Amino acid sequence: MVFICFFVFAPCVFAIEEVFLSPEDVFTKPKQEQRSRYLFEEVLTKNFEKSPIETIHLFGIYRGDFGFDFAPDGESGEYNFTELSAGVNGKFRDGKTYYEARFRFSPQNDYSFFQFLPSNLYIANTAIPHHTVILGNTRTPTGYEGVQSIESIPFVVRSQIARNFGNVRKVGLRVKGNYDFIDYDIGGYSSDTYFRKFFPGAEFAGWATLKPLAFTDGKWGSLKLGGGITAGQNEIDYFVSGAYAGYEYKNFSLDFEYAKANGYNGFYALSSDEAEGFYTTLGYKVTPKLQCLMRYDQYMPNLTYSDDIRREYSFGINYFIKEQALKLMLNYVYCQNDLLDDSHRIILGTQLLL
């Protein structure tokens, strides 16, 4: 199967020092990468001199794909309208309180229009040194890649453990800490997803990342060693644990993430299955605008059936026209499934921040 996808996405990612804040990526990316500029940020930003709200920024998100499917039983092509979102974010007059309200106008088959409508809905405060306290609907820290916004993901599609175990927003109270040698993200949430039930159970999610080379100020590169757990109850009890290691030096990057779930409550579904997977990614920036990537990704969706192993071999090229604000992506993915026919995908992506 060959799948060609056109992908346009405009996420909201900011550092604390910037006008806005996004809890997904603050403290999880190097400081030099936290700054994320929109193409029309100045035009769509309004500053107030006397209002309690100092800054208001309007943004919009469009996402669609056009796919070709080449399979033994024939060929097909389809355009998918997957996301249309709009929102507002900014900061209050105190300079330490931030907010965001984002809404999706792209209904999904499994949810009603109003269930899927709310996306990021939160207020965040940075009054405590080295900390951000976040209240509202945000991504939970289930895995290193699973908590990050799509803008931070090197490939068009997330790893299998990230898209199954994580990549989901829940309502709760969250505390993120940032120090020279350690970052952490701890929170308590309702286990509900997409506003289907009122507090069906509680969930705890926590992740910590050590930075052993922080004292070198980048001279020897950046090393991250992390791990965390997500545990909760929603009709079933579920528990996800994971570990991560990543290294960056100049234009070179290498990372590895492993996760195991005894039940999980992620983006796609609530499942009682025991599952396991890992991925490793190698990246190199040929020029400041051109990046090459390779990834091996393995996932076992149900450990009861040991023959069901799903492997993805991915090769990617990213071209940064204007940093992360306008980026082109080309991915080739060879999918090897022990229970199904092997398949191939070619994915063409575009990232646009307005």
N, C-alpha and C positions, 0 to 999 in steps of 0.2 A: 504494500500500500504506500502510495506516495501522496503526501498531504501538503498542499501549498496554502499558506495562511497569510492574509494581510492583517496586520495587527497595529492598531493605533491606541495609545493609552497615555493619559496625562495625569499621573499621580501627584500627590502633594507631599513633598519631603523637605523639611527645613531643619536647620540647626538652631539651638537655643540662642546663639548670637544673632541670628537673622530675625527678620520681622515676624515670621511665623514659626510654628513648631509642629512636627508630626511625631507621635510617639513610636511609630514603627522603626524609624531609622536613627533617631537621636541616640547617641552613645553606642550604637552598633557598627558605625562606620568610622574610618579614620577622619580626623578633623578636616583634612584637606578635601575630603569627598562629601562632607555634610552640606556644603553650600550648593543649593539647587535652584537655579534661576529659571523663571518662566519667560517665554518669548515676549509676552505682553504684560509683564508684571507691573510696570509703572503705570500703564494705561488703566489697568483693572484694579488698582489699589487707591483707596481714598484715605487720607489722613485728616483727623479731627483735632482741633486745638482745645476744646472745652468739654467735649463729650467724655463720659466714663470709658467709652471704647475709643482707643487711640487710632487703631488701624482696621480697615475692612478691605479684604481682598476677595474678589469674585473669580471663580475658576470653573472650567467645564471639562468634561471627559467624554471622549467618543472612542468606542472600540468595536471593530468589526473584522471579519475574516472571510476570505474566499478560498475554498479548498477543492483540490482535485484528489480523487481517491482512485488509485489503480490497484485493483484486486483481481484474483484469479477469476471471479465471476463477472467482471466487467469494470468499466470506468464510470466515474461520476464526478460532478462538480457542483458546489453549493456555496452560496454566500450566506453568512450568518451574522445577524445583527445581535451583538452580545452585550453591549453596554453603552448607555448614554447617561452621564451623571453631571450634576451641577452642584455647586456649593459655595460656601463663604467661610473664610477663616481670618484670623488676625490676632491682635493683642489688646489688652486693656491698658488704661492710663498708668497703672502702677509699674508697667514694664516687666512684670514677672508672671502675669496670668495670660494664658493663651486659650483660644477656642477654635473649634472647627465643627461645621455642620455640612455633611455631604449626603446627597441623595441620588439613588440610582433609578433611572426611568427605563430599565430594560428587564421586564419581568422574566422569571424562570418558570419552567414547567412545574417544578416541585413546590413552588411557593406562590402565594397570592401576590398581587401587585403591591399591596401595602406592607406585607411581610418583608419583601425584598427591597423596598424603597429606602429605608434608613441604612446608611453606611457608617462613616465616621461621625460620631456625635459625642463630643467630649469637651471638658474644660481641664486645662493643665496649669500647674503652678510651680515655679522654680525658686520660691523664697528660701527654701532650705539649701544651703550650699552643697553643691555636687549632686543634687537630687531634683527629680521631677515627679510630682504627684499628679496622677491623672484620674479623673472620674468621668465615666461614660462608656460608650460603646467603641471599643478599639480592638485591634488584633491581640490575641493572647500569645505569650512567649512560648509556644510549643515548637521547639526546634529552632536552630539558628536561621535556616532559610525560611522556615514556615512563618516567622514573625515579620519578615521584611516586606516592604511594599514592592510591587512589581518593578518599580524603577531601579531597584538595587539588584535585581536578579540578572545574571550575565546571559542566560539563555531566554528565549521567548517563553518557554514552558518551565515551570518549577520542577524540581526533582520529585520522584514518586512519593517519598516519605513526606515531603513538604506539602504536596497537594492533597494527600490523604489524611495525615495526622493533624496538620496545622492549617494556615491560611484561612482563618475564620475569626470573626469579630464577636465579642460577647460583652455584656454590660457588667461593669465592676469597678473596683478601686485598685489602682496599680501604682507602684513606686519603682522608679528607675534611678539607679545610682551610678555615678561615674567618677572613678579615681584613676590615678596614674597607672596602677597595676591591676585594677579589677573593675569590671562593670557588672551590674546585676539588675534584674528585672523580676519583681515579685508582685503577685496580685491575687485577689480573691474575686470570683465572678459568679454570676448566675450561669448554670450549664445550658441555658436556652440558647439557640441560634436562630437568627432571622425572625425574632419576636413571635414565635409560635405559641409559647406557653409562658405564664408568669411564674418565674422561679421554680422550675421543675426539680432543682437540686443545686448544690454548690460545687464549685470547681476551684482548685488551687493550681496556679501555674507559676513556675519559677525557673529562672535561667541565670547562670553566672559565667563570666568569661574572664580568665586570667590573661594578663599581658606581660609576660616575663621580660621582654626586651624594651619595656618602656623607658628604662633608664638610659638607653643608648640614643634616644632622640632620633630614631630612624636610621642610624648609621649602619646597623646590622639588619635592617628590615623590621617588619612587624610580625610578631608571633602571637596567635590567639589560641587558648586552650579552654574550651567551655563544656558545660553540661547542665542538664536540668530535667525536671519532671513536670508532668501535668496529670492531676488526679481529680476525679469528680464522680458525680452520680446524676444520671438522667435516664430513668427507667432501668438502666444497668449501671454497674460500677465499671469505670474504665481507668486505665493507668498507662501513661506513655513516658518512657525515659529515653534520653539521648545524650550523645557526646559529639564534640566538634573540635577539629584542629585546623588552623589555617595559617599560612605564611605568605607574606608579600615582601618582595625586595626589588626596588626600582620598577622595571616593567614586567617582572615575573610574579605569578601568583599560583598557589597550590592549596587546595583545601580538601577536607574529608569530613563527612558527617554520617553518624550511625544512629538509628532509632529502633526501638522495639516497643510494641504496644500490646497490652492485654486488654483489648477494647479501646476504642478511641472515639472522639467527638469532633471531627474535623469538617472541612469545607463541603465534602461530598455527602457524608452520611455519619450517623451514629451507628457504631458497629461493635458487636461483642467478640469479633474475631481476634485471634492472636496473630499479629503480623510483625514483619521485621524487614528492614532494608538499610541500604547505605549508598552513598555516591562519593566520587572523587572527581575534582575538576582541576584542570591545568590551563592556565591562561598566560598569554604573552602579548604585550602591546608593541606591535611592530613600529608604529609611529604614535604620536599623541592622539591621532584620530582613528587609527586602525588597530583592532584587537582580535586575536585569534584564540579559540577555545577548544578544548577537548574534555569530554566527560564520560565516565562509566557509571551507570546507575542501575542498581539491582534491588528488586522488591519481591517479597513473598507475602501475598495478601492473606493467606491462611496457613499457618504453620502445621495445621492438622493434615493438610495435603502437601507433602513435601515436594511433589512433582511440579507444583505450580510456581515456577520461578520466572519472573519477568525482568528482562535485561534491556537496557537502552544504551546504545553507543551514539553519542552526540558529538558533532563537530559544528563550530559556529564562528561567524565573523561579525563583529560589531564595527560600524562606522559612525563616528561621532561628528555630525555636521556642526552642531553647536552644543558641545558637551552633552549632558543628559537631556537637555531641553529638546533636542532634535537628533534622533539616533536611528540608524537603519540596522537591521539584524537579518542575517541569513543563517539558518540552521539546517543541518541534515541529521536525521535520527534513524538509526537502524534498530528496529524492535525485534527482540528474540524472545519468544514465549514458548515454554516447553509444552504447553497444551494446545497452542494454536499455531497457524502458519506464521512464519516470519514476515515482517512488513518493513516498509521504508516510508519516511516522511521528509519532505522538503518544506521548510517554513520560512516565509518572508515576512519580516516584521518591521514596523515603524513605531517609534515612540515620540510623542509630541506633548510638550508641556505648554499650555496657553495661559 
